[in-house]
Amino acid sequence: QVQLVESGGGLVQPGGSLRLSCAASGFTFSNYAMRWYRQAAGKERELVASISSTRYTTVYVDSVKGRFTISRDNAKNAVYLQMNSLKPEDTAVYYCRALILTREYWGQGTQVTVSS
């Protein structure tokens, strides 16, 4: 079955960096675009970044452009989110997501807290 497992979250000071990872299994990873979403307390889940399957085309929400980088390694069935210059407003649970044959699959999420 499809599984997505995020890791790499934690507590970081403003201006710091974190690298999130999402390990995928149960499907042909290289065939599908992947996305990172986040959900802050009391807010709706929002799309942060996406990457296409083979051309590695990337798209970012305006609030993270120039600070976050999404990447993938199709040989390792993994997608990453490098987050630099973190701000308190980046605090959220971060999820990776795959859309396979019209069905959405989500990981369990990883908490990112940016605070001094």
C-alpha positions as CSV (number, residue, x, y, z in Angstrom):
1,Q,0.0,0.0,0.0
2,V,1.0,3.6,-0.5
3,Q,3.0,5.0,2.4
4,L,4.5,8.5,2.9
5,V,6.6,9.1,6.0
6,E,7.9,12.5,6.8
7,S,10.9,13.3,9.0
8,G,13.2,16.1,9.9
9,G,11.0,18.5,11.8
10,G,11.9,20.1,15.0
11,L,12.5,23.4,16.9
12,V,14.7,26.0,15.3
13,Q,15.4,29.6,16.0
14,P,14.4,32.3,13.5
15,G,16.8,32.5,10.7
16,G,17.7,28.8,11.0
17,S,17.4,25.9,8.6
18,L,15.8,22.5,8.5
19,R,15.6,19.8,5.9
20,L,12.5,17.7,5.7
21,S,12.4,14.3,4.1
22,C,9.5,12.2,2.8
23,A,10.1,8.6,2.2
24,A,7.6,7.0,-0.3
25,S,6.7,3.4,-0.9
26,G,3.9,1.3,-2.5
27,F,3.8,3.1,-5.8
28,T,6.1,4.0,-8.8
29,F,7.4,7.2,-7.2
30,S,9.1,8.5,-10.4
31,N,5.8,8.6,-12.2
32,Y,4.1,11.2,-9.9
33,A,4.5,14.8,-9.0
34,M,4.9,15.4,-5.2
35,R,3.9,18.2,-3.0
36,W,4.6,19.6,0.4
37,Y,1.8,21.2,2.4
38,R,1.7,22.8,5.8
39,Q,-1.0,23.5,8.4
40,A,-0.6,26.0,11.2
41,A,-2.7,25.8,14.3
42,G,-6.2,27.1,13.6
43,K,-5.5,27.6,9.9
44,E,-6.3,25.7,6.7
45,R,-3.7,23.4,5.1
46,E,-1.8,25.3,2.4
47,L,0.4,24.2,-0.5
48,V,4.0,25.1,0.0
49,A,5.8,23.6,-2.9
50,S,5.5,21.0,-5.7
51,I,7.9,19.2,-8.0
52,S,7.0,17.3,-11.2
53,S,7.9,13.7,-11.7
54,T,10.8,13.7,-14.2
55,R,11.5,17.2,-15.4
56,Y,11.7,18.3,-11.7
57,T,9.8,21.5,-12.4
58,T,9.1,23.3,-9.2
59,V,6.5,25.7,-7.9
60,Y,6.4,27.6,-4.6
61,V,3.9,29.6,-2.7
62,D,5.0,33.3,-2.6
63,S,5.7,33.3,1.1
64,V,8.5,30.8,0.8
65,K,10.1,31.7,-2.6
66,G,13.8,32.2,-2.2
67,R,13.9,30.5,1.2
68,F,12.6,26.9,0.6
69,T,13.8,24.4,-2.0
70,I,11.9,21.3,-3.0
71,S,13.9,18.4,-4.5
72,R,13.5,14.7,-5.1
73,D,15.6,11.6,-5.6
74,N,13.7,9.1,-7.7
75,A,16.3,6.4,-7.1
76,K,15.6,6.7,-3.3
77,N,11.9,7.3,-3.6
78,A,12.2,10.5,-1.6
79,V,11.2,14.1,-1.7
80,Y,12.8,16.8,0.3
81,L,12.1,20.3,1.5
82,Q,15.2,22.5,2.4
83,M,14.0,25.4,4.5
84,N,16.3,28.3,5.1
85,S,15.9,31.7,6.8
86,L,13.0,30.3,8.8
87,K,10.5,32.6,10.3
88,P,8.0,32.2,13.2
89,E,5.2,32.2,10.6
90,D,6.6,29.0,9.1
91,T,5.6,27.2,12.3
92,A,3.3,24.4,11.2
93,V,2.9,20.7,10.7
94,Y,4.4,19.8,7.3
95,Y,3.0,17.0,5.1
96,C,4.0,15.4,1.9
97,R,1.3,14.4,-0.5
98,A,0.9,12.3,-3.6
99,L,-2.0,12.2,-6.0
100,I,-2.3,8.8,-7.6
101,L,-5.1,8.0,-10.0
102,T,-7.3,10.8,-8.5
103,R,-6.7,9.6,-4.9
104,E,-4.8,11.7,-2.5
105,Y,-2.2,10.1,-0.1
106,W,-0.8,12.0,2.9
107,G,1.9,11.3,5.4
108,Q,1.5,11.7,9.1
109,G,3.2,15.1,9.1
110,T,6.2,16.5,10.9
111,Q,6.1,19.5,13.3
112,V,8.3,22.5,12.5
113,T,8.4,25.1,15.2
114,V,10.3,28.4,14.7
115,S,10.8,30.2,17.9
116,S,13.5,31.9,19.9
